[in-house]
Amino acid sequence: MPGLLPAFLQILTFRLSLSAKRAPESYESELLEYPLKAIVAPSFLLALFFSAQAPAEVTLAFGPCVQAHVVNGEEKIALPESSLTLTNGTQQLVVDCTAMLGRSNDDAFPGTSETFVLLFEAADTKLTLSAPRIQTRQQMKAFNRQRNFRLTSAAGTSLDYHVDVLEKEGFQVFRDYPGELETFNRTSSPAAIRMQLPGLADADTVTTGPSPKAFGQGAQDQETVRQMLRYWYWQADKQTRKEWKNWIQSSN
């Protein structure tokens, strides 16, 4: 953009030099035109400048059965055949697929796939995330096993992504997806966003807890303390969490 204004001035100077060689009446006509051009041209340049400064973003559309539960660490519901606007960069989604399963409409029933974590990079593009057509329990089982989502651009080009199951034991109806994702991101899964925290083990391995060094001088970093507390909370079972909460309340 900085080079446009000098180029415009050079063109203006060249036009004036040509006009000086023309007949006087032609020169006077040119002089009448330039005040208007002097107003229009800077406005055009400003429009170009601000359009170039527009925030870059990614538009992600979801296919017929795909829905999102978490988008880049935040709980956010995106229903099938809706779309999201994301900032450029690394994208991590918690998604699943719900489809009507059965041989006919009369005996069809809703079935939901495993919950998956998808990780990919995208910038300045429009994408679609879709799943294969699923109509039977066998197809749903195959989808859970193959995890064959399709992530494509507007031109139909396939994009690479990492995918893994966000596993949860027991009853699946009520889930804390953000909390589960936080724990998932401490694993070595290729779909995890692993953060190197001070005093913790290597981020590329499954961590079993904080290093003893974390309880030294570095524990004064309250952000690290919060990370560690959240880590241990999600490692605990329900009974331990209940005892922890009771202890906190009695300590206040």
HUHUGI-V82179 format. One record per residue. N is the residue number from 0. SS is DSSP state (a for helix, b for strand, c for the rest). Layout:
n = [N & N]
ss = [SS & SS]
This chain:
n = [0 & 1 & 2 & 3 & 4 & 5 & 6 & 7 & 8 & 9 & 10 & 11 & 12 & 13 & 14 & 15 & 16 & 17 & 18 & 19 & 20 & 21 & 22 & 23 & 24 & 25 & 26 & 27 & 28 & 29 & 30 & 31 & 32 & 33 & 34 & 35 & 36 & 37 & 38 & 39 & 40 & 41 & 42 & 43 & 44 & 45 & 46 & 47 & 48 & 49 & 50 & 51 & 52 & 53 & 54 & 55 & 56 & 57 & 58 & 59 & 60 & 61 & 62 & 63 & 64 & 65 & 66 & 67 & 68 & 69 & 70 & 71 & 72 & 73 & 74 & 75 & 76 & 77 & 78 & 79 & 80 & 81 & 82 & 83 & 84 & 85 & 86 & 87 & 88 & 89 & 90 & 91 & 92 & 93 & 94 & 95 & 96 & 97 & 98 & 99 & 100 & 101 & 102 & 103 & 104 & 105 & 106 & 107 & 108 & 109 & 110 & 111 & 112 & 113 & 114 & 115 & 116 & 117 & 118 & 119 & 120 & 121 & 122 & 123 & 124 & 125 & 126 & 127 & 128 & 129 & 130 & 131 & 132 & 133 & 134 & 135 & 136 & 137 & 138 & 139 & 140 & 141 & 142 & 143 & 144 & 145 & 146 & 147 & 148 & 149 & 150 & 151 & 152 & 153 & 154 & 155 & 156 & 157 & 158 & 159 & 160 & 161 & 162 & 163 & 164 & 165 & 166 & 167 & 168 & 169 & 170 & 171 & 172 & 173 & 174 & 175 & 176 & 177 & 178 & 179 & 180 & 181 & 182 & 183 & 184 & 185 & 186 & 187 & 188 & 189 & 190 & 191 & 192 & 193 & 194 & 195 & 196 & 197 & 198 & 199 & 200 & 201 & 202 & 203 & 204 & 205 & 206 & 207 & 208 & 209 & 210 & 211 & 212 & 213 & 214 & 215 & 216 & 217 & 218 & 219 & 220 & 221 & 222 & 223 & 224 & 225 & 226 & 227 & 228 & 229 & 230 & 231 & 232 & 233 & 234 & 235 & 236 & 237 & 238 & 239 & 240 & 241 & 242 & 243 & 244 & 245 & 246 & 247 & 248 & 249 & 250 & 251]
ss = [c & a & a & a & a & a & a & a & a & a & a & a & a & a & a & a & a & a & a & a & c & c & c & a & a & a & a & a & a & a & a & a & a & a & a & a & a & a & a & a & a & a & a & a & a & a & a & a & a & a & a & a & c & c & c & c & b & b & b & b & b & b & c & c & c & b & b & b & b & b & b & c & c & b & b & b & b & b & c & c & c & c & b & b & b & b & b & c & b & b & b & b & b & b & b & b & b & b & b & b & b & c & c & c & c & c & c & c & b & b & b & b & c & c & c & b & b & b & b & b & b & b & c & c & b & b & b & b & b & b & c & c & c & c & c & c & a & a & a & a & a & a & a & a & a & a & c & c & c & b & b & b & b & c & c & c & c & b & c & c & c & b & b & b & b & c & c & c & c & c & c & c & c & c & c & c & a & a & a & a & a & a & a & a & c & c & c & c & c & c & c & c & c & c & c & c & c & c & c & c & c & c & c & c & c & c & c & c & c & c & c & a & a & a & a & c & a & a & a & a & c & a & a & a & a & a & a & a & a & a & a & a & a & a & a & c & c & a & a & a & a & a & a & a & a & a & a & a & a & a & a & c]
